[in-house]
Amino acid sequence: MLAKVMSCAVVGLEGAIVEVEVDISPGLPAFYIVGLPDTAVQESKERVRSAIRNSGCTFPMRRITVNLAPADLKKAGPAYDLPIAVGIVLSSEQVTADVTQTVFLGELSLDGTVRHTNGVLPMVGLARQRGFPNIVVPNADGKEASLVEGVKILPFASLAHLVAYLRGEIPAPEFTPAEIETAVAPASEHTDMSYIKGQEHVKRALEVAAAGGHNIVMCGPPGSGKTLLARALPAIMPPLTTDEAIEVTKIYSVAGLLPSDTPLIRHRPFRSPHHTISNAGLVGGGHWPKPGEISLSHHGVLFLDELPEFGHNVLEVMRQPLEDKVVTISRANGSVTFPANFQLVGAMNPCPCGYYGDPFRPCTCPPSIISRYQRRISGPFIDRVDIFVEVPHIDYEKLADNRLGESSEKVRARVEAARAIQRKRFAGTKLACNMDMTAAEVREFCKLDDTGQGLLKAAMKQLYLSARAFHRILKLARTIADLENTDVIKANHLAEAIQYRPRSTV
């Protein structure tokens, strides 16, 4: 008898419906799986055989052929265990049920337990789009799957319970859906601005960066607080919207990094990879591509500490994602695209010893070494940085001062007000903040008066700025004006934006 059960595959962050066909025919006992299965799918034969026997069913000792259609789509991962097992009990007539409107997802243990599966959220989303009203998922993934509205989620803890449900012996399981509301991450997860002594101009730069989604690089001697300041940035960023939270959750679900007790990621990601990371680790890759650090930082912060220590090629592969907000990974068997709309935060020393230009400690590096060190970061990469700010040595008086500075909560309120202005400005478009503006939006929303035109013209000539830098200065000035709730970009806004431009120190 032939049985057909529906399942899903994950391709990038999207899903594809997979039809699991099971045929049991006379002949010597054999078990075949066809349809481009990977090793994990091939090994499902042993898991399915033991799970069926340990769930009170009989594994048929006949010729079993399983076809995963479409046959030209590579099938990876153990999510096909459950649909294959259901197909076998249906084909062997141990269960009689209509499953044409149900999608099955889940890995099986040898004792029949249905285990967690990566990528449940995008697969359930695709099933809803294709019109399937019922989704069977592992009990551990029930809340994650329930983030998709408009479908009936059926979480099961074991194959035995699922078989009993298909036979009509037990009712559908009940569970509490996940909460969709997002919230700001607890304060304990991030550094509060009030505990950072001094560096007021750097805090201002971080506020501007958070308000407009701009990239920022901090340069200063060791121990001046660059890392601490970078870790304070997420606390002043606006909370994730519902759509943003679901996008981030999809990425972490596919990557297998979604915590079991967190069906929905509620705070902006903060990723800080080590400088020994590879190209594939940063942008994503592998034989079957997985998201890299820049995608795991989507709608959050990617912090690169000791920026010049990263490999030249590693930094250069970020140039295209910084512009396009997506990264496309091509392999011989196809291409996948991952989102990469992140804020880059870099920290670096001015020289290998770290004290070039420091008024208190002399630099021990020869000029040639300093120049070579700074040239590790290419001009095209630096040109994509909106804010370059120097972080100087902190005086004892400021460190010993017991007074607290302005809290992250107050700064975040100003940032959220500026973002609200930008949402209103870009209503009806796909733009979320000033950083996302193209040349057309810059022309429309970043108009200057005669004074501003003269100031920008002088800056372009004296600093030899590129066309990209021209647009980035205007975007940055627009953000500074939004923080002051001003419709017109004034000369002081433009002047502040210009002084944030990167400049050589040697």
C-alpha positions as CSV (number, residue, x, y, z in Angstrom):
1,M,0.0,0.0,0.0
2,L,1.2,3.5,-0.8
3,A,1.0,6.3,1.8
4,K,1.8,10.0,1.4
5,V,2.8,12.3,4.3
6,M,3.7,15.9,4.0
7,S,6.8,17.5,5.6
8,C,9.2,20.5,5.0
9,A,12.8,21.2,4.1
10,V,14.7,24.4,5.0
11,V,16.6,26.1,2.2
12,G,18.4,29.1,3.6
13,L,15.8,30.8,5.8
14,E,12.9,29.6,3.6
15,G,11.1,26.3,3.5
16,A,10.1,23.9,0.8
17,I,7.2,21.4,1.0
18,V,8.5,17.8,0.8
19,E,6.1,14.9,0.0
20,V,7.2,11.7,1.8
21,E,5.9,8.7,-0.2
22,V,6.1,5.3,1.5
23,D,5.5,2.1,-0.4
24,I,5.6,-1.4,1.2
25,S,5.7,-4.2,-1.2
26,P,6.3,-8.0,-1.1
27,G,9.9,-9.2,-1.1
28,L,12.9,-9.6,1.1
29,P,13.1,-7.2,4.1
30,A,14.8,-4.0,2.9
31,F,14.6,-0.3,3.6
32,Y,15.5,2.3,1.0
33,I,15.3,6.1,1.1
34,V,15.7,8.0,-2.2
35,G,15.3,11.7,-3.1
36,L,18.8,13.2,-2.4
37,P,18.9,12.4,1.3
38,D,22.0,13.3,3.3
39,T,23.7,11.1,5.9
40,A,21.4,12.2,8.7
41,V,18.3,11.2,6.6
42,Q,19.9,7.9,5.6
43,E,20.5,7.1,9.2
44,S,16.9,7.7,10.0
45,K,16.2,4.1,8.9
46,E,17.6,2.8,12.2
47,R,15.9,5.5,14.3
48,V,12.6,4.9,12.6
49,R,12.8,1.1,12.9
50,S,13.5,1.2,16.7
51,A,11.0,4.0,17.4
52,I,8.2,2.1,15.7
53,R,8.9,-1.0,17.6
54,N,9.3,0.8,21.0
55,S,6.0,2.7,20.4
56,G,3.7,-0.4,20.4
57,C,3.6,-0.8,16.6
58,T,5.0,-3.4,14.3
59,F,7.8,-2.7,11.9
60,P,6.9,-4.5,8.6
61,M,9.5,-7.1,7.5
62,R,9.0,-6.4,3.8
63,R,10.5,-4.2,1.1
64,I,10.0,-0.5,2.2
65,T,10.8,2.3,-0.3
66,V,10.6,5.9,0.9
67,N,10.7,8.7,-1.7
68,L,11.3,12.3,-0.7
69,A,9.9,14.5,-3.4
70,P,10.9,16.7,-5.1
71,A,13.8,14.4,-5.9
72,D,16.1,17.3,-7.1
73,L,16.0,19.1,-3.7
74,K,18.7,18.0,-1.2
75,K,17.2,16.7,2.1
76,A,19.3,17.4,5.2
77,G,18.7,16.9,8.9
78,P,16.7,14.5,11.0
79,A,13.3,16.3,10.6
80,Y,12.0,13.6,8.3
81,D,12.1,10.9,11.0
82,L,8.5,11.5,12.1
83,P,6.9,11.7,8.6
84,I,8.7,8.6,7.5
85,A,7.5,6.7,10.6
86,V,3.9,8.0,10.1
87,G,4.1,6.9,6.5
88,I,5.2,3.4,7.4
89,V,2.4,2.8,10.0
90,L,-0.1,4.2,7.5
91,S,1.2,2.1,4.6
92,S,1.2,-1.0,6.7
93,E,-2.4,-0.3,7.7
94,Q,-1.7,-0.1,11.4
95,V,-3.3,3.3,11.4
96,T,-6.1,4.6,9.2
97,A,-6.3,8.4,9.1
98,D,-6.6,11.3,6.7
99,V,-3.3,13.2,6.9
100,T,-3.5,15.1,3.6
101,Q,-4.0,18.4,5.4
102,T,-1.3,17.9,8.0
103,V,2.5,18.6,7.9
104,F,4.7,16.4,10.2
105,L,8.1,17.6,11.5
106,G,10.3,16.0,14.1
107,E,13.3,13.8,14.9
108,L,12.8,10.5,16.7
109,S,14.7,8.9,19.5
110,L,15.1,5.1,19.6
111,D,12.4,4.9,22.3
112,G,9.9,6.9,20.1
113,T,10.4,10.3,21.8
114,V,9.9,13.2,19.4
115,R,12.9,15.5,19.7
116,H,13.6,19.1,18.9
117,T,14.2,20.0,15.3
118,N,16.0,23.1,13.9
119,G,14.2,25.5,11.6
120,V,10.6,24.8,12.9
121,L,9.5,28.4,12.6
122,P,10.3,28.9,8.9
123,M,8.9,25.5,8.1
124,V,5.6,26.2,9.9
125,G,5.4,29.6,8.2
126,L,5.7,27.9,4.8
127,A,3.1,25.3,5.6
128,R,0.7,28.1,6.5
129,Q,1.4,29.8,3.2
130,R,0.7,26.6,1.3
131,G,-2.6,26.2,3.0
132,F,-2.0,23.3,5.5
133,P,-4.2,23.9,8.5
134,N,-2.5,21.3,10.9
135,I,1.1,21.1,11.9
136,V,2.5,18.3,14.0
137,V,5.7,19.3,15.8
138,P,7.8,18.1,18.7
139,N,6.5,19.0,22.1
140,A,9.6,21.0,22.8
141,D,9.0,23.2,19.7
142,G,5.3,23.8,20.2
143,K,5.7,27.4,21.5
144,E,8.1,28.3,18.7
145,A,5.7,26.9,16.1
146,S,2.8,28.8,17.7
147,L,4.4,32.1,16.7
148,V,2.9,31.5,13.3
149,E,-0.8,32.5,13.4
150,G,-3.6,30.9,11.4
151,V,-2.6,27.2,11.8
152,K,-3.4,24.5,14.4
153,I,-0.2,23.4,16.2
154,L,-0.2,19.8,17.4
155,P,2.8,19.2,19.7
156,F,3.5,15.6,20.6
157,A,6.1,14.2,23.0
158,S,6.3,10.7,21.5
159,L,5.4,8.6,18.4
160,A,3.1,6.4,20.6
161,H,1.0,9.5,21.5
162,L,0.8,10.6,17.9
163,V,-0.3,7.1,16.8
164,A,-3.0,7.1,19.5
165,Y,-4.2,10.5,18.3
166,L,-4.4,9.3,14.7
167,R,-6.4,6.3,15.8
168,G,-8.8,8.6,17.6
169,E,-7.9,7.2,21.0
170,I,-6.9,10.5,22.6
171,P,-7.8,14.1,21.9
172,A,-5.5,16.7,20.4
173,P,-2.9,17.9,22.9
174,E,-3.3,21.2,24.6
175,F,-0.6,23.7,25.2
176,T,0.0,27.4,25.9
177,P,1.0,29.4,22.8
178,A,4.1,31.6,23.0
179,E,3.7,35.3,23.8
180,I,4.2,37.5,20.7
181,E,4.9,40.7,22.7
182,T,8.5,41.8,22.6
183,A,10.3,43.7,25.4
184,V,13.6,45.4,26.1
185,A,16.3,43.0,27.4
186,P,16.8,43.0,31.1
187,A,19.3,45.6,32.3
188,S,21.6,43.0,33.7
189,E,22.3,41.7,30.2
190,H,23.9,45.0,29.0
191,T,26.1,47.6,30.5
192,D,24.3,50.7,31.7
193,M,25.6,54.0,30.4
194,S,25.4,55.6,33.9
195,Y,28.3,53.4,35.1
196,I,30.7,54.4,32.3
197,K,33.0,57.2,33.6
198,G,33.8,60.1,31.2
199,Q,33.9,59.6,27.5
200,E,30.9,61.9,27.0
201,H,31.6,62.5,23.3
202,V,31.8,58.8,22.7
203,K,28.5,58.3,24.4
204,R,27.0,61.0,22.2
205,A,28.4,59.1,19.1
206,L,26.8,55.9,20.3
207,E,23.5,57.7,20.8
208,V,23.6,59.0,17.2
209,A,24.6,55.5,15.9
210,A,21.7,53.9,17.7
211,A,19.2,56.6,16.6
212,G,20.0,56.1,12.9
213,G,21.4,52.6,12.7
214,H,24.8,53.8,11.7
215,N,28.1,51.9,11.8
216,I,30.8,53.1,14.2
217,V,34.5,52.5,14.9
218,M,36.2,53.5,18.1
219,C,40.0,54.1,18.3
220,G,42.0,54.5,21.5
221,P,44.6,53.2,23.8
222,P,44.2,50.0,25.8
223,G,41.9,50.3,28.8
224,S,40.1,53.4,27.7
225,G,36.7,51.7,27.7
226,K,36.1,50.8,24.1
227,T,34.7,47.3,24.8
228,L,32.6,48.6,27.7
229,L,31.1,51.3,25.5
230,A,30.3,48.8,22.7
231,R,28.5,46.5,25.1
232,A,26.4,49.4,26.3
233,L,25.0,50.1,22.8
234,P,22.2,47.4,22.8
235,A,20.8,49.0,26.0
236,I,20.1,52.3,24.2
237,M,18.7,50.7,21.0
238,P,14.9,50.6,20.6
239,P,13.3,47.2,21.4
240,L,12.6,44.8,18.5
241,T,9.3,45.1,16.8
242,T,7.2,41.9,16.4
243,D,8.2,41.4,12.8
244,E,11.9,42.0,13.6
245,A,11.7,39.5,16.5
246,I,10.3,36.8,14.3
247,E,12.9,37.4,11.7
248,V,15.7,37.1,14.2
249,T,14.1,34.0,15.7
250,K,14.0,32.3,12.3
251,I,17.7,32.8,11.9
252,Y,18.5,31.4,15.3
253,S,16.1,28.5,14.7
254,V,17.7,27.5,11.4
255,A,21.2,27.8,13.0
256,G,20.2,25.7,15.9
257,L,21.0,28.4,18.4
258,L,17.5,29.1,19.7
259,P,17.4,28.4,23.4
260,S,14.9,25.7,24.4
261,D,13.2,28.0,26.9
262,T,13.1,31.0,24.5
263,P,10.6,30.5,21.7
264,L,10.9,34.1,20.7
265,I,14.0,36.3,20.8
266,R,13.0,39.5,22.5
267,H,16.2,41.5,22.6
268,R,18.5,42.7,19.9
269,P,21.4,40.3,19.2
270,F,25.0,41.2,20.3
271,R,27.6,39.1,18.6
272,S,31.3,39.5,19.3
273,P,33.4,36.9,17.2
274,H,37.1,36.4,17.9
275,H,39.5,37.9,15.4
276,T,40.6,34.4,14.3
277,I,37.2,33.8,12.7
278,S,37.1,32.5,9.1
279,N,35.3,33.9,6.1
280,A,32.6,31.2,6.3
281,G,32.2,31.8,10.1
282,L,31.6,35.5,9.5
283,V,29.3,35.6,6.4
284,G,28.0,32.0,6.6
285,G,28.9,29.0,4.5
286,G,29.5,25.3,4.6
287,H,28.6,22.5,2.2
288,W,25.0,23.3,2.9
289,P,25.2,27.0,3.8
290,K,24.3,28.1,7.4
291,P,24.0,31.6,8.7
292,G,27.2,33.3,9.8
293,E,27.9,35.9,12.4
294,I,26.7,38.8,10.3
295,S,23.3,37.1,9.9
296,L,23.2,36.2,13.6
297,S,23.6,39.9,14.2
298,H,20.6,40.8,12.1
299,H,18.7,43.7,13.7
300,G,21.4,43.8,16.3
301,V,25.1,44.6,16.8
302,L,28.2,43.0,15.4
303,F,31.1,43.9,17.6
304,L,34.6,43.4,16.1
305,D,37.1,44.0,18.9
306,E,40.8,44.5,17.8
307,L,39.6,45.3,14.3
308,P,43.0,45.4,12.5
309,E,43.7,41.8,13.9
310,F,40.9,40.4,11.7
311,G,42.1,38.9,8.5
312,H,42.1,41.2,5.4
313,N,39.8,38.9,3.5
314,V,37.5,38.5,6.4
315,L,36.9,42.3,6.6
316,E,36.7,42.7,2.8
317,V,33.8,40.1,2.5
318,M,31.8,42.4,4.7
319,R,31.8,45.3,2.2
320,Q,28.9,44.0,0.2
321,P,26.6,43.0,3.2
322,L,27.3,46.5,4.7
323,E,25.7,48.0,1.6
324,D,23.0,45.5,0.6
325,K,21.9,44.3,4.0
326,V,21.8,40.7,2.7
327,V,24.5,38.1,2.0
328,T,24.2,35.6,-0.9
329,I,26.2,32.4,-0.6
330,S,26.6,30.5,-3.9
331,R,27.5,26.8,-4.1
332,A,27.6,24.4,-7.0
333,N,24.2,23.0,-6.0
334,G,22.5,26.5,-5.7
335,S,22.5,29.8,-3.8
336,V,20.9,30.9,-0.6
337,T,20.4,34.4,0.7
338,F,20.5,35.4,4.4
339,P,19.5,38.8,5.9
340,A,22.4,40.8,7.3
341,N,20.9,44.2,8.4
342,F,23.3,44.8,11.4
343,Q,25.1,47.6,13.1
344,L,28.8,47.3,12.9
345,V,30.8,48.4,15.9
346,G,34.5,48.2,15.7
347,A,37.2,48.8,18.3
348,M,40.9,49.3,17.6
349,N,44.2,50.6,18.9
350,P,46.0,53.3,16.9
351,C,49.2,51.1,16.7
352,P,50.4,47.7,17.8
353,C,51.5,48.9,21.3
354,G,48.3,50.9,21.6
355,Y,49.8,54.2,22.7
356,Y,50.4,56.2,19.5
357,G,49.2,59.8,20.2
358,D,48.7,59.1,24.0
359,P,49.8,62.1,26.1
360,F,50.8,59.9,29.1
361,R,52.7,56.9,27.6
362,P,55.1,57.1,24.7
363,C,54.6,54.9,21.7
364,T,57.3,52.3,21.0
365,C,56.3,51.5,17.4
366,P,58.3,52.8,14.4
367,P,56.3,54.9,12.0
368,S,56.5,52.2,9.3
369,I,54.9,49.7,11.7
370,I,52.1,52.1,12.7
371,S,51.4,52.8,9.0
372,R,51.3,49.1,8.2
373,Y,49.1,48.3,11.1
374,Q,46.5,50.9,10.1
375,R,46.6,49.8,6.5
376,R,45.3,46.4,7.5
377,I,41.8,48.1,7.3
378,S,41.3,49.0,3.7
379,G,40.0,52.4,2.5
380,P,36.8,51.0,0.9
381,F,36.0,49.3,4.2
382,I,36.6,52.5,6.3
383,D,34.6,54.4,3.7
384,R,31.5,52.4,4.8
385,V,31.9,53.5,8.4
386,D,29.6,56.4,9.3
387,I,31.2,57.3,12.6
388,F,34.8,57.2,13.6
389,V,35.5,58.4,17.1
390,E,38.6,58.6,19.3
391,V,38.4,57.2,22.8
392,P,41.1,58.9,24.9
393,H,42.7,57.9,28.2
394,I,40.5,58.5,31.2
395,D,41.7,60.8,34.0
396,Y,41.8,59.7,37.6
397,E,39.4,62.4,38.7
398,K,36.7,61.0,36.4
399,L,37.3,57.4,37.5
400,A,37.1,58.3,41.1
401,D,34.0,60.5,40.8
402,N,31.1,58.7,42.5
403,R,28.4,60.5,40.6
404,L,26.5,58.5,38.1
405,G,26.1,59.7,34.5
406,E,22.9,59.6,32.4
407,S,21.3,56.2,32.4
408,S,20.7,54.1,29.3
409,E,17.0,54.4,29.9
410,K,17.0,58.1,29.3
411,V,19.2,57.8,26.3
412,R,17.0,55.1,24.9
413,A,14.0,57.4,25.2
414,R,15.6,60.0,22.9
415,V,16.7,57.2,20.5
416,E,13.1,55.9,20.4
417,A,11.7,59.4,19.7
418,A,14.1,59.8,16.8
419,R,13.2,56.3,15.4
420,A,9.5,57.3,15.7
421,I,10.2,60.3,13.4
422,Q,12.0,58.0,11.0
423,R,9.2,55.4,10.9
424,K,6.7,58.2,10.2
425,R,9.0,59.5,7.4
426,F,9.4,56.1,5.8
427,A,5.8,54.9,6.2
428,G,4.8,52.8,3.3
429,T,8.3,51.8,2.4
430,K,10.7,49.0,3.4
431,L,13.1,51.5,5.1
432,A,13.3,51.3,8.9
433,C,15.9,54.0,9.7
434,N,18.1,56.7,8.1
435,M,20.9,54.3,7.5
436,D,18.7,52.4,5.0
437,M,18.1,55.4,2.8
438,T,19.2,55.2,-0.8
439,A,20.3,58.1,-3.0
440,A,16.7,58.9,-3.9
441,E,15.6,59.2,-0.2
442,V,18.7,61.2,0.6
443,R,17.8,63.7,-2.2
444,E,14.3,64.0,-0.8
445,F,14.8,64.1,2.9
446,C,18.3,65.6,3.4
447,K,18.1,69.0,1.8
448,L,20.5,71.7,2.9
449,D,20.3,75.5,3.0
450,D,23.0,77.7,1.5
451,T,25.1,77.6,4.6
452,G,25.0,73.9,4.8
453,Q,25.8,73.5,1.1
454,G,28.9,75.7,1.5
455,L,30.1,73.8,4.6
456,L,29.7,70.4,2.8
457,K,31.4,71.7,-0.3
458,A,34.4,72.8,1.7
459,A,34.5,69.5,3.6
460,M,34.4,67.5,0.3
461,K,37.4,69.4,-1.1
462,Q,39.5,69.5,2.0
463,L,39.0,65.9,3.1
464,Y,38.8,64.4,-0.4
465,L,35.6,62.6,0.4
466,S,34.0,60.1,-1.9
467,A,30.5,60.1,-3.3
468,R,29.6,57.4,-0.7
469,A,30.9,59.6,2.1
470,F,28.9,62.5,0.8
471,H,25.6,60.5,1.2
472,R,26.7,59.0,4.5
473,I,27.3,62.5,5.9
474,L,23.9,63.6,4.9
475,K,22.3,60.5,6.4
476,L,24.2,61.1,9.7
477,A,23.2,64.8,9.7
478,R,19.6,63.8,9.2
479,T,19.8,61.5,12.3
480,I,21.4,64.3,14.4
481,A,18.5,66.6,13.3
482,D,16.0,63.9,14.2
483,L,17.5,63.7,17.7
484,E,16.7,67.4,18.1
485,N,13.2,66.9,16.5
486,T,14.1,69.3,13.8
487,D,12.8,69.0,10.2
488,V,15.6,71.1,8.7
489,I,19.2,70.0,8.7
490,K,21.2,72.9,10.1
491,A,24.8,73.8,9.9
492,N,25.6,72.5,13.4
493,H,24.1,69.1,12.5
494,L,26.2,68.9,9.4
495,A,29.3,70.0,11.2
496,E,28.9,67.3,13.8
497,A,28.3,64.7,11.1
498,I,31.5,65.8,9.3
499,Q,33.7,65.6,12.4
500,Y,32.7,61.9,12.7
501,R,34.3,61.0,9.4
502,P,37.3,58.6,9.5
503,R,40.7,60.3,9.1
504,S,44.2,59.0,9.1
505,T,46.4,59.4,12.1
506,V,49.7,58.9,10.4
